[in-house]
Amino acid sequence: MRDYEQELKQRVAFIQFALKDAHCNGIVYGNSGGKDSALVGILCKLACENTVGVAMPCQSSRNFGEDMEDALAVAEQFHIETLTVDLSDVKAALCSQIEPVQPLDQASLSNIAPRLRMTTLYAIAQSRGALVAGTGNKCERYMGYFTKWGDGACDFNPIADLTVTEIYEFLTYLKAPENIIRKAPSAGLFEGQTDEAEMGVTYDEIEMYMETGSCGSDNDARIHRAHAVTEHKRRMPLVYIDD
């Protein structure tokens, strides 16, 4: 296991540097009730008293149920201010304007909620003179399992180098609520959705592939392809330069 006592100090210092460098005095992050947002919220609160977690349910019953309960449990234990913004009607209104001119497939519909959430976070952060903290982990980034300009957007990310296993270890070290550590990772984008089922591979396989070049199963090609076709998500937009 990594030395999380030392890492805690280093990551807190990193967050404080990010704030100082940007001349900001607060942090806003999406408190989804999941493992990644829990760890980011705890780290940010330790680094900056003025940390706000925003719960943003959007149509999915899970968002209003266990996700909200777990989000509030983390916030209560670590004394993190919480705001709630229900985006259900906003998404419905937006879709009602788009679909008459362009029918939307399931992928595009699912990606609307993360983009609305990021719009919400930046509106709140800018109004408070704060930065937006990212909550994506190393495995998600490698697979491209995030929404471009949605949950992939942020001003800084204090956990981007951590695998899912390391996220859980860190949360255990910090004594986070057991529900956060036990439940299956899910973006909560639609009913019954889980990360591993949607990707078609487990996080253990992804970690093994990143470390050794093979996940030890028939999913090597799946992981390789996911990483390759999502490269555009991990870089800045291409721009034309006249030489």
PyRosetta script that sets phi, psi and omega in degrees:
from pyrosetta import init, pose_from_sequence

init()
pose = pose_from_sequence("MRDYEQELKQRVAFIQFALKDAHCNGIVYGNSGGKDSALVGILCKLACENTVGVAMPCQSSRNFGEDMEDALAVAEQFHIETLTVDLSDVKAALCSQIEPVQPLDQASLSNIAPRLRMTTLYAIAQSRGALVAGTGNKCERYMGYFTKWGDGACDFNPIADLTVTEIYEFLTYLKAPENIIRKAPSAGLFEGQTDEAEMGVTYDEIEMYMETGSCGSDNDARIHRAHAVTEHKRRMPLVYIDD")
pose.set_psi(1, 143.5)
pose.set_omega(1, 179.0)
pose.set_phi(2, -67.8)
pose.set_psi(2, 163.4)
pose.set_omega(2, 178.2)
pose.set_phi(3, -83.7)
pose.set_psi(3, 87.9)
pose.set_omega(3, -174.4)
pose.set_phi(4, -74.8)
pose.set_psi(4, -20.9)
pose.set_omega(4, 174.4)
pose.set_phi(5, -63.9)
pose.set_psi(5, -45.1)
pose.set_omega(5, 178.8)
pose.set_phi(6, -70.4)
pose.set_psi(6, -40.4)
pose.set_omega(6, 179.7)
pose.set_phi(7, -63.4)
pose.set_psi(7, -35.6)
pose.set_omega(7, 178.3)
pose.set_phi(8, -58.8)
pose.set_psi(8, -46.0)
pose.set_omega(8, 179.1)
pose.set_phi(9, -62.6)
pose.set_psi(9, -42.7)
pose.set_omega(9, -177.4)
pose.set_phi(10, -68.2)
pose.set_psi(10, -40.3)
pose.set_omega(10, -178.8)
pose.set_phi(11, -72.4)
pose.set_psi(11, -35.6)
pose.set_omega(11, 174.3)
pose.set_phi(12, -62.7)
pose.set_psi(12, -42.2)
pose.set_omega(12, 178.5)
pose.set_phi(13, -64.3)
pose.set_psi(13, -38.4)
pose.set_omega(13, 177.7)
pose.set_phi(14, -61.3)
pose.set_psi(14, -44.2)
pose.set_omega(14, -179.2)
pose.set_phi(15, -65.3)
pose.set_psi(15, -41.6)
pose.set_omega(15, 179.5)
pose.set_phi(16, -65.1)
pose.set_psi(16, -36.2)
pose.set_omega(16, 175.1)
pose.set_phi(17, -64.1)
pose.set_psi(17, -43.2)
pose.set_omega(17, -180.0)
pose.set_phi(18, -58.6)
pose.set_psi(18, -41.7)
pose.set_omega(18, 178.6)
pose.set_phi(19, -65.4)
pose.set_psi(19, -47.2)
pose.set_omega(19, -179.5)
pose.set_phi(20, -62.8)
pose.set_psi(20, -42.2)
pose.set_omega(20, -178.1)
pose.set_phi(21, -63.9)
pose.set_psi(21, -33.4)
pose.set_omega(21, -178.5)
pose.set_phi(22, -94.0)
pose.set_psi(22, -0.6)
pose.set_omega(22, -178.3)
pose.set_phi(23, 57.2)
pose.set_psi(23, 42.5)
pose.set_omega(23, 178.3)
pose.set_phi(24, -114.6)
pose.set_psi(24, 158.7)
pose.set_omega(24, -174.8)
pose.set_phi(25, -124.1)
pose.set_psi(25, 17.8)
pose.set_omega(25, 179.8)
pose.set_phi(26, -163.2)
pose.set_psi(26, 170.2)
pose.set_omega(26, -178.4)
pose.set_phi(27, -133.7)
pose.set_psi(27, 140.3)
pose.set_omega(27, 174.4)
pose.set_phi(28, -125.0)
pose.set_psi(28, 136.1)
pose.set_omega(28, 177.5)
pose.set_phi(29, -145.1)
pose.set_psi(29, 158.6)
pose.set_omega(29, 177.9)
pose.set_phi(30, -82.7)
pose.set_psi(30, 116.5)
pose.set_omega(30, 178.6)
pose.set_phi(31, -95.0)
pose.set_psi(31, 93.2)
pose.set_omega(31, -173.4)
pose.set_phi(32, -87.6)
pose.set_psi(32, -11.7)
pose.set_omega(32, -174.0)
pose.set_phi(33, 88.4)
pose.set_psi(33, 7.6)
pose.set_omega(33, 179.4)
pose.set_phi(34, -100.8)
pose.set_psi(34, 176.7)
pose.set_omega(34, -175.2)
pose.set_phi(35, -64.3)
pose.set_psi(35, -44.7)
pose.set_omega(35, -175.1)
pose.set_phi(36, -67.5)
pose.set_psi(36, -47.6)
pose.set_omega(36, -179.8)
pose.set_phi(37, -65.5)
pose.set_psi(37, -32.3)
pose.set_omega(37, 177.4)
pose.set_phi(38, -62.2)
pose.set_psi(38, -47.8)
pose.set_omega(38, -178.9)
pose.set_phi(39, -64.9)
pose.set_psi(39, -43.6)
pose.set_omega(39, 178.9)
pose.set_phi(40, -61.7)
pose.set_psi(40, -43.7)
pose.set_omega(40, 180.0)
pose.set_phi(41, -61.3)
pose.set_psi(41, -43.4)
pose.set_omega(41, 179.9)
pose.set_phi(42, -63.7)
pose.set_psi(42, -46.9)
pose.set_omega(42, 179.8)
pose.set_phi(43, -61.3)
pose.set_psi(43, -44.1)
pose.set_omega(43, -178.1)
pose.set_phi(44, -66.6)
pose.set_psi(44, -38.5)
pose.set_omega(44, 179.4)
pose.set_phi(45, -65.4)
pose.set_psi(45, -38.0)
pose.set_omega(45, 177.7)
pose.set_phi(46, -67.0)
pose.set_psi(46, -29.1)
pose.set_omega(46, -179.0)
pose.set_phi(47, -86.5)
pose.set_psi(47, -28.7)
pose.set_omega(47, -172.5)
pose.set_phi(48, -149.7)
pose.set_psi(48, 118.9)
pose.set_omega(48, 179.9)
pose.set_phi(49, -59.1)
pose.set_psi(49, -35.9)
pose.set_omega(49, -177.9)
pose.set_phi(50, -84.2)
pose.set_psi(50, 66.4)
pose.set_omega(50, 178.8)
pose.set_phi(51, -115.9)
pose.set_psi(51, 131.5)
pose.set_omega(51, -177.6)
pose.set_phi(52, -125.0)
pose.set_psi(52, 126.8)
pose.set_omega(52, 173.2)
pose.set_phi(53, -97.8)
pose.set_psi(53, 135.4)
pose.set_omega(53, -178.7)
pose.set_phi(54, -114.8)
pose.set_psi(54, 116.9)
pose.set_omega(54, 173.6)
pose.set_phi(55, -86.9)
pose.set_psi(55, 129.8)
pose.set_omega(55, -174.1)
pose.set_phi(56, -132.0)
pose.set_psi(56, 71.4)
pose.set_omega(56, 178.2)
pose.set_phi(57, -60.9)
pose.set_psi(57, 146.0)
pose.set_omega(57, -178.0)
pose.set_phi(58, -148.1)
pose.set_psi(58, 87.4)
pose.set_omega(58, 172.5)
pose.set_phi(59, 74.7)
pose.set_psi(59, -45.9)
pose.set_omega(59, -177.1)
pose.set_phi(60, -62.9)
pose.set_psi(60, 130.0)
pose.set_omega(60, -179.5)
pose.set_phi(61, -62.7)
pose.set_psi(61, -30.4)
pose.set_omega(61, 177.8)
pose.set_phi(62, -62.6)
pose.set_psi(62, -35.4)
pose.set_omega(62, 178.4)
pose.set_phi(63, -58.4)
pose.set_psi(63, -36.7)
pose.set_omega(63, -176.8)
pose.set_phi(64, -89.5)
pose.set_psi(64, -11.7)
pose.set_omega(64, -176.9)
pose.set_phi(65, -102.4)
pose.set_psi(65, -107.8)
pose.set_omega(65, -173.3)
pose.set_phi(66, -64.6)
pose.set_psi(66, -33.3)
pose.set_omega(66, 179.6)
pose.set_phi(67, -63.6)
pose.set_psi(67, -44.4)
pose.set_omega(67, 179.4)
pose.set_phi(68, -65.4)
pose.set_psi(68, -41.7)
pose.set_omega(68, 179.3)
pose.set_phi(69, -60.9)
pose.set_psi(69, -44.1)
pose.set_omega(69, -179.1)
pose.set_phi(70, -70.3)
pose.set_psi(70, -37.5)
pose.set_omega(70, 177.2)
pose.set_phi(71, -60.1)
pose.set_psi(71, -44.8)
pose.set_omega(71, -178.9)
pose.set_phi(72, -70.4)
pose.set_psi(72, -31.2)
pose.set_omega(72, 178.4)
pose.set_phi(73, -64.8)
pose.set_psi(73, -43.4)
pose.set_omega(73, 176.8)
pose.set_phi(74, -63.3)
pose.set_psi(74, -45.8)
pose.set_omega(74, -178.4)
pose.set_phi(75, -61.2)
pose.set_psi(75, -40.6)
pose.set_omega(75, -179.6)
pose.set_phi(76, -68.7)
pose.set_psi(76, -43.8)
pose.set_omega(76, -177.3)
pose.set_phi(77, -64.5)
pose.set_psi(77, -37.5)
pose.set_omega(77, -175.5)
pose.set_phi(78, -106.5)
pose.set_psi(78, 11.9)
pose.set_omega(78, 172.8)
pose.set_phi(79, 58.4)
pose.set_psi(79, 48.6)
pose.set_omega(79, -180.0)
pose.set_phi(80, -101.7)
pose.set_psi(80, 125.3)
pose.set_omega(80, 177.0)
pose.set_phi(81, -59.1)
pose.set_psi(81, 138.3)
pose.set_omega(81, -177.1)
pose.set_phi(82, -128.1)
pose.set_psi(82, 134.0)
pose.set_omega(82, 171.2)
pose.set_phi(83, -115.8)
pose.set_psi(83, 149.9)
pose.set_omega(83, 176.9)
pose.set_phi(84, -124.1)
pose.set_psi(84, 127.2)
pose.set_omega(84, 177.5)
pose.set_phi(85, -126.3)
pose.set_psi(85, 113.0)
pose.set_omega(85, 180.0)
pose.set_phi(86, -83.0)
pose.set_psi(86, 115.8)
pose.set_omega(86, -176.6)
pose.set_phi(87, -99.5)
pose.set_psi(87, 8.6)
pose.set_omega(87, -175.9)
pose.set_phi(88, -59.6)
pose.set_psi(88, -50.3)
pose.set_omega(88, -178.1)
pose.set_phi(89, -68.9)
pose.set_psi(89, -32.2)
pose.set_omega(89, 178.6)
pose.set_phi(90, -64.2)
pose.set_psi(90, -45.8)
pose.set_omega(90, 178.7)
pose.set_phi(91, -63.1)
pose.set_psi(91, -43.7)
pose.set_omega(91, -179.9)
pose.set_phi(92, -60.9)
pose.set_psi(92, -42.5)
pose.set_omega(92, -179.6)
pose.set_phi(93, -65.5)
pose.set_psi(93, -41.9)
pose.set_omega(93, 179.6)
pose.set_phi(94, -64.1)
pose.set_psi(94, -46.5)
pose.set_omega(94, -179.6)
pose.set_phi(95, -61.8)
pose.set_psi(95, -37.0)
pose.set_omega(95, -179.1)
pose.set_phi(96, -65.5)
pose.set_psi(96, -24.2)
pose.set_omega(96, 178.2)
pose.set_phi(97, -87.3)
pose.set_psi(97, -30.3)
pose.set_omega(97, -177.2)
pose.set_phi(98, -83.3)
pose.set_psi(98, -44.7)
pose.set_omega(98, -168.7)
pose.set_phi(99, -63.7)
pose.set_psi(99, -28.8)
pose.set_omega(99, 175.3)
pose.set_phi(100, -64.3)
pose.set_psi(100, -25.6)
pose.set_omega(100, -179.4)
pose.set_phi(101, -103.6)
pose.set_psi(101, -22.3)
pose.set_omega(101, 178.1)
pose.set_phi(102, -153.2)
pose.set_psi(102, 106.2)
pose.set_omega(102, 175.7)
pose.set_phi(103, -58.4)
pose.set_psi(103, 139.1)
pose.set_omega(103, -176.1)
pose.set_phi(104, -104.4)
pose.set_psi(104, 134.6)
pose.set_omega(104, 176.0)
pose.set_phi(105, -83.3)
pose.set_psi(105, 175.8)
pose.set_omega(105, -174.4)
pose.set_phi(106, -62.6)
pose.set_psi(106, -39.0)
pose.set_omega(106, -178.9)
pose.set_phi(107, -63.3)
pose.set_psi(107, -45.5)
pose.set_omega(107, -178.8)
pose.set_phi(108, -67.9)
pose.set_psi(108, -35.5)
pose.set_omega(108, 176.4)
pose.set_phi(109, -64.5)
pose.set_psi(109, -42.9)
pose.set_omega(109, -178.9)
pose.set_phi(110, -64.7)
pose.set_psi(110, -33.3)
pose.set_omega(110, -176.5)
pose.set_phi(111, -79.3)
pose.set_psi(111, -11.6)
pose.set_omega(111, 179.4)
pose.set_phi(112, -65.4)
pose.set_psi(112, -43.4)
pose.set_omega(112, -176.9)
pose.set_phi(113, -60.4)
pose.set_psi(113, -47.9)
pose.set_omega(113, 177.5)
pose.set_phi(114, -60.0)
pose.set_psi(114, -34.3)
pose.set_omega(114, -179.7)
pose.set_phi(115, -74.0)
pose.set_psi(115, -35.8)
pose.set_omega(115, 174.2)
pose.set_phi(116, -65.8)
pose.set_psi(116, -37.6)
pose.set_omega(116, 178.9)
pose.set_phi(117, -64.2)
pose.set_psi(117, -41.7)
pose.set_omega(117, -179.9)
pose.set_phi(118, -68.5)
pose.set_psi(118, -37.5)
pose.set_omega(118, 174.2)
pose.set_phi(119, -57.6)
pose.set_psi(119, -42.2)
pose.set_omega(119, 179.8)
pose.set_phi(120, -64.8)
pose.set_psi(120, -45.9)
pose.set_omega(120, -179.0)
pose.set_phi(121, -61.4)
pose.set_psi(121, -43.2)
pose.set_omega(121, -178.4)
pose.set_phi(122, -70.2)
pose.set_psi(122, -34.1)
pose.set_omega(122, 177.1)
pose.set_phi(123, -64.2)
pose.set_psi(123, -44.0)
pose.set_omega(123, 179.5)
pose.set_phi(124, -68.4)
pose.set_psi(124, -44.2)
pose.set_omega(124, -177.9)
pose.set_phi(125, -62.7)
pose.set_psi(125, -45.1)
pose.set_omega(125, -178.4)
pose.set_phi(126, -64.1)
pose.set_psi(126, -36.0)
pose.set_omega(126, 179.5)
pose.set_phi(127, -68.9)
pose.set_psi(127, -21.9)
pose.set_omega(127, -177.6)
pose.set_phi(128, -105.9)
pose.set_psi(128, 3.2)
pose.set_omega(128, -176.2)
pose.set_phi(129, 64.8)
pose.set_psi(129, 38.6)
pose.set_omega(129, -173.4)
pose.set_phi(130, -119.0)
pose.set_psi(130, 166.7)
pose.set_omega(130, 173.8)
pose.set_phi(131, -100.5)
pose.set_psi(131, 153.9)
pose.set_omega(131, 175.4)
pose.set_phi(132, -96.7)
pose.set_psi(132, 123.5)
pose.set_omega(132, 178.3)
pose.set_phi(133, -89.6)
pose.set_psi(133, 134.9)
pose.set_omega(133, 176.3)
pose.set_phi(134, -83.7)
pose.set_psi(134, 156.8)
pose.set_omega(134, -175.3)
pose.set_phi(135, -129.4)
pose.set_psi(135, 17.1)
pose.set_omega(135, -179.1)
pose.set_phi(136, -84.8)
pose.set_psi(136, 141.6)
pose.set_omega(136, 178.9)
pose.set_phi(137, -97.7)
pose.set_psi(137, 176.7)
pose.set_omega(137, -175.0)
pose.set_phi(138, -64.0)
pose.set_psi(138, -40.6)
pose.set_omega(138, -178.6)
pose.set_phi(139, -65.4)
pose.set_psi(139, -45.3)
pose.set_omega(139, 178.9)
pose.set_phi(140, -61.4)
pose.set_psi(140, -42.0)
pose.set_omega(140, -179.2)
pose.set_phi(141, -64.3)
pose.set_psi(141, -42.7)
pose.set_omega(141, -179.1)
pose.set_phi(142, -62.1)
pose.set_psi(142, -41.2)
pose.set_omega(142, -178.6)
pose.set_phi(143, -81.2)
pose.set_psi(143, -9.5)
pose.set_omega(143, -174.5)
pose.set_phi(144, 70.1)
pose.set_psi(144, 25.2)
pose.set_omega(144, -176.4)
pose.set_phi(145, -88.6)
pose.set_psi(145, 69.3)
pose.set_omega(145, 175.7)
pose.set_phi(146, -160.7)
pose.set_psi(146, 162.8)
pose.set_omega(146, -178.4)
pose.set_phi(147, -91.9)
pose.set_psi(147, 123.8)
pose.set_omega(147, 177.9)
pose.set_phi(148, -62.2)
pose.set_psi(148, 128.6)
pose.set_omega(148, -176.2)
pose.set_phi(149, 63.8)
pose.set_psi(149, 16.0)
pose.set_omega(149, 172.2)
pose.set_phi(150, -114.4)
pose.set_psi(150, -113.5)
pose.set_omega(150, 178.9)
pose.set_phi(151, -70.0)
pose.set_psi(151, -9.1)
pose.set_omega(151, 175.3)
pose.set_phi(152, -80.1)
pose.set_psi(152, -10.4)
pose.set_omega(152, -178.9)
pose.set_phi(153, -92.0)
pose.set_psi(153, 144.4)
pose.set_omega(153, 177.3)
pose.set_phi(154, -175.7)
pose.set_psi(154, 171.1)
pose.set_omega(154, 174.4)
pose.set_phi(155, -92.9)
pose.set_psi(155, -30.5)
pose.set_omega(155, 175.1)
pose.set_phi(156, -158.4)
pose.set_psi(156, 157.5)
pose.set_omega(156, 179.1)
pose.set_phi(157, -136.7)
pose.set_psi(157, 113.7)
pose.set_omega(157, -176.2)
pose.set_phi(158, -86.4)
pose.set_psi(158, 0.2)
pose.set_omega(158, -177.3)
pose.set_phi(159, -129.4)
pose.set_psi(159, 12.5)
pose.set_omega(159, -173.3)
pose.set_phi(160, -63.3)
pose.set_psi(160, -19.9)
pose.set_omega(160, -178.5)
pose.set_phi(161, -95.1)
pose.set_psi(161, 1.1)
pose.set_omega(161, -176.1)
pose.set_phi(162, -97.9)
pose.set_psi(162, 133.9)
pose.set_omega(162, 173.6)
pose.set_phi(163, -76.5)
pose.set_psi(163, 171.4)
pose.set_omega(163, 179.1)
pose.set_phi(164, -62.5)
pose.set_psi(164, -40.9)
pose.set_omega(164, 177.4)
pose.set_phi(165, -58.4)
pose.set_psi(165, -44.1)
pose.set_omega(165, 179.9)
pose.set_phi(166, -68.2)
pose.set_psi(166, -34.2)
pose.set_omega(166, 175.6)
pose.set_phi(167, -59.4)
pose.set_psi(167, -48.1)
pose.set_omega(167, -179.9)
pose.set_phi(168, -64.1)
pose.set_psi(168, -40.3)
pose.set_omega(168, 178.3)
pose.set_phi(169, -62.2)
pose.set_psi(169, -42.6)
pose.set_omega(169, -179.5)
pose.set_phi(170, -64.4)
pose.set_psi(170, -43.8)
pose.set_omega(170, 179.2)
pose.set_phi(171, -63.2)
pose.set_psi(171, -37.4)
pose.set_omega(171, 177.4)
pose.set_phi(172, -64.7)
pose.set_psi(172, -43.0)
pose.set_omega(172, 177.9)
pose.set_phi(173, -60.1)
pose.set_psi(173, -37.8)
pose.set_omega(173, -178.1)
pose.set_phi(174, -83.9)
pose.set_psi(174, -3.2)
pose.set_omega(174, 179.9)
pose.set_phi(175, 61.0)
pose.set_psi(175, 45.4)
pose.set_omega(175, 176.1)
pose.set_phi(176, -69.3)
pose.set_psi(176, 162.0)
pose.set_omega(176, -180.0)
pose.set_phi(177, -55.0)
pose.set_psi(177, 138.8)
pose.set_omega(177, -177.1)
pose.set_phi(178, -59.8)
pose.set_psi(178, -34.8)
pose.set_omega(178, -179.5)
pose.set_phi(179, -58.5)
pose.set_psi(179, -37.6)
pose.set_omega(179, 179.6)
pose.set_phi(180, -63.7)
pose.set_psi(180, -40.6)
pose.set_omega(180, -175.2)
pose.set_phi(181, -77.0)
pose.set_psi(181, -31.5)
pose.set_omega(181, -174.1)
pose.set_phi(182, -84.9)
pose.set_psi(182, -34.1)
pose.set_omega(182, -167.7)
pose.set_phi(183, -76.3)
pose.set_psi(183, 153.8)
pose.set_omega(183, -178.8)
pose.set_phi(184, -66.9)
pose.set_psi(184, 132.6)
pose.set_omega(184, 179.1)
pose.set_phi(185, -58.8)
pose.set_psi(185, 133.9)
pose.set_omega(185, -179.3)
pose.set_phi(186, -154.4)
pose.set_psi(186, 139.8)
pose.set_omega(186, 174.5)
pose.set_phi(187, -80.2)
pose.set_psi(187, -10.8)
pose.set_omega(187, 178.4)
pose.set_phi(188, 63.9)
pose.set_psi(188, 30.2)
pose.set_omega(188, -175.9)
pose.set_phi(189, -77.5)
pose.set_psi(189, -28.4)
pose.set_omega(189, 176.9)
pose.set_phi(190, -154.1)
pose.set_psi(190, 167.4)
pose.set_omega(190, -173.6)
pose.set_phi(191, -61.2)
pose.set_psi(191, 131.0)
pose.set_omega(191, 176.4)
pose.set_phi(192, 79.5)
pose.set_psi(192, 3.5)
pose.set_omega(192, -175.9)
pose.set_phi(193, -74.9)
pose.set_psi(193, 135.5)
pose.set_omega(193, 169.7)
pose.set_phi(194, -131.6)
pose.set_psi(194, 152.4)
pose.set_omega(194, -177.8)
pose.set_phi(195, -58.8)
pose.set_psi(195, -50.8)
pose.set_omega(195, -172.9)
pose.set_phi(196, -66.7)
pose.set_psi(196, -38.5)
pose.set_omega(196, 178.6)
pose.set_phi(197, -66.1)
pose.set_psi(197, -38.8)
pose.set_omega(197, -178.3)
pose.set_phi(198, -71.1)
pose.set_psi(198, -38.4)
pose.set_omega(198, 178.8)
pose.set_phi(199, -77.1)
pose.set_psi(199, -26.3)
pose.set_omega(199, -178.8)
pose.set_phi(200, 83.4)
pose.set_psi(200, 8.7)
pose.set_omega(200, 177.1)
pose.set_phi(201, -142.7)
pose.set_psi(201, 159.5)
pose.set_omega(201, 178.5)
pose.set_phi(202, -90.9)
pose.set_psi(202, 160.6)
pose.set_omega(202, 176.7)
pose.set_phi(203, -65.6)
pose.set_psi(203, -32.9)
pose.set_omega(203, 176.3)
pose.set_phi(204, -61.3)
pose.set_psi(204, -40.6)
pose.set_omega(204, 178.5)
pose.set_phi(205, -66.0)
pose.set_psi(205, -40.8)
pose.set_omega(205, 179.7)
pose.set_phi(206, -63.3)
pose.set_psi(206, -44.0)
pose.set_omega(206, -179.6)
pose.set_phi(207, -64.2)
pose.set_psi(207, -41.7)
pose.set_omega(207, 179.0)
pose.set_phi(208, -64.6)
pose.set_psi(208, -40.2)
pose.set_omega(208, 179.5)
pose.set_phi(209, -63.9)
pose.set_psi(209, -44.6)
pose.set_omega(209, -179.8)
pose.set_phi(210, -63.0)
pose.set_psi(210, -33.8)
pose.set_omega(210, -176.0)
pose.set_phi(211, -83.0)
pose.set_psi(211, -37.2)
pose.set_omega(211, -171.0)
pose.set_phi(212, -120.0)
pose.set_psi(212, -14.1)
pose.set_omega(212, -176.5)
pose.set_phi(213, 91.5)
pose.set_psi(213, -0.4)
pose.set_omega(213, 176.3)
pose.set_phi(214, -150.2)
pose.set_psi(214, 140.9)
pose.set_omega(214, -179.0)
pose.set_phi(215, -93.5)
pose.set_psi(215, 0.4)
pose.set_omega(215, 177.5)
pose.set_phi(216, 79.1)
pose.set_psi(216, 15.3)
pose.set_omega(216, 178.1)
pose.set_phi(217, -145.0)
pose.set_psi(217, -168.4)
pose.set_omega(217, 179.6)
pose.set_phi(218, -81.7)
pose.set_psi(218, 6.8)
pose.set_omega(218, -174.9)
pose.set_phi(219, -93.2)
pose.set_psi(219, 7.3)
pose.set_omega(219, 178.2)
pose.set_phi(220, -54.9)
pose.set_psi(220, -46.8)
pose.set_omega(220, -177.2)
pose.set_phi(221, -64.5)
pose.set_psi(221, -37.5)
pose.set_omega(221, 179.5)
pose.set_phi(222, -63.4)
pose.set_psi(222, -45.3)
pose.set_omega(222, 180.0)
pose.set_phi(223, -66.8)
pose.set_psi(223, -43.9)
pose.set_omega(223, 179.3)
pose.set_phi(224, -58.8)
pose.set_psi(224, -45.4)
pose.set_omega(224, -178.0)
pose.set_phi(225, -66.9)
pose.set_psi(225, -42.9)
pose.set_omega(225, -179.8)
pose.set_phi(226, -59.2)
pose.set_psi(226, -41.7)
pose.set_omega(226, 179.2)
pose.set_phi(227, -66.3)
pose.set_psi(227, -42.0)
pose.set_omega(227, -175.8)
pose.set_phi(228, -67.4)
pose.set_psi(228, -46.5)
pose.set_omega(228, -173.8)
pose.set_phi(229, -77.2)
pose.set_psi(229, -10.7)
pose.set_omega(229, 179.3)
pose.set_phi(230, -106.5)
pose.set_psi(230, 14.2)
pose.set_omega(230, -179.4)
pose.set_phi(231, -57.8)
pose.set_psi(231, -35.1)
pose.set_omega(231, -179.1)
pose.set_phi(232, -61.3)
pose.set_psi(232, -24.2)
pose.set_omega(232, 179.8)
pose.set_phi(233, -74.3)
pose.set_psi(233, -24.0)
pose.set_omega(233, -173.8)
pose.set_phi(234, -97.6)
pose.set_psi(234, 8.0)
pose.set_omega(234, -179.9)
pose.set_phi(235, -131.2)
pose.set_psi(235, 163.8)
pose.set_omega(235, 175.3)
pose.set_phi(236, -68.9)
pose.set_psi(236, 156.1)
pose.set_omega(236, 179.8)
pose.set_phi(237, -58.5)
pose.set_psi(237, 143.0)
pose.set_omega(237, 175.6)
pose.set_phi(238, -67.9)
pose.set_psi(238, 137.2)
pose.set_omega(238, 177.8)
pose.set_phi(239, -128.4)
pose.set_psi(239, 145.6)
pose.set_omega(239, 179.3)
pose.set_phi(240, -78.8)
pose.set_psi(240, 132.6)
pose.set_omega(240, 174.9)
pose.set_phi(241, -127.3)
pose.set_psi(241, 124.9)
pose.set_omega(241, -179.9)
pose.set_phi(242, -84.5)
pose.set_psi(242, 111.0)
pose.set_omega(242, 179.8)
pose.set_phi(243, -73.2)
pose.dump_pdb("model.pdb")
